[in-house]
Amino acid sequence: MPKLKSTRRAATSSSDDEGGKSDGGEPYPAHHPGAGKESIVVHDHDVLNGRGVNMAHHSGNERFRALIQSRSDPEYCGSYSLNEKKALAEEVVRHIEALDPPGRFLKRTGKTKNKRGLQGPWEVMSHDDAVKKARQALRDCNRPDRVGYAKSVSAPADVLESALVRKSTGLSQQQYAQQLAAATNPSDASTSSSRPPSRRGSGRRTPSPETSSKADATLSPAPPSPVRSRARNINSSRAGWVPDNLPISGGSLDLNDS
């Protein structure tokens, strides 16, 4: 009889584990490098990598989607440079990490990747993976078929404040991204502005220095490519732009769920 009682107690414990814990503080599996270390306990500022209703409604994931939506721009996919896209994504990651307590980008470890809910164990994603996640979200947010991204997410005060800070600069969204990119990597910003259009795939041979000097003496400089000019043109009327669906005085965003 005592043996049956012990078995029943063990079964109850197993059932509780299957249901998951809200804090996600399960121990690491024996084969994991973190075995024996203190497990990660999820808090409200963490961004969890994964799918499912529990993930979507976790407060850290809702904040992440609100941040992404506040940076939406119809020109993002067509005219932003790679450096500008990366700079915006890194700003989102820094915003999460600057919270108190600091937010983390977490993923399930080892064989637990396919589990649903908030059950761990969890491990911290690398900075590069966190930036990659933010870049993918920015791309999805600005796709025509994802107009309803993050619907009905309540924007925290820190997200609204960051939008006001950007608005106070008087810059368009892309101009702001250009400033971020220049501050992150000034050398790339200076060289990209003077780099000539690529002729990859045109089949033209690169002229020798002697040929180039002769051509410069007889020909006037070619005008800039109209296609490139249109792609890099920034409409001055969008200066100080903030997404229409981001209320400055309110506390919620009318966004679609991802």
RANOR-V940258 format. One record per helix or strand of 3 or more residues. SS is the DSSP state (2 for helix, 1 for strand). FROM is the first residue (numbers start at 0). LEN is the number of residues. If there is no record, write none. Layout:
BEGIN
ss:SS from:FROM len:LEN
ss:SS from:FROM len:LEN
END
This chain:
BEGIN
ss:2 from:1 len:18
ss:2 from:52 len:4
ss:2 from:58 len:12
ss:2 from:75 len:4
ss:2 from:81 len:16
ss:1 from:104 len:4
ss:2 from:109 len:5
ss:1 from:121 len:3
ss:2 from:126 len:15
ss:2 from:143 len:3
ss:2 from:156 len:12
ss:2 from:172 len:12
ss:2 from:185 len:9
ss:2 from:208 len:10
ss:2 from:225 len:7
ss:2 from:235 len:3
END
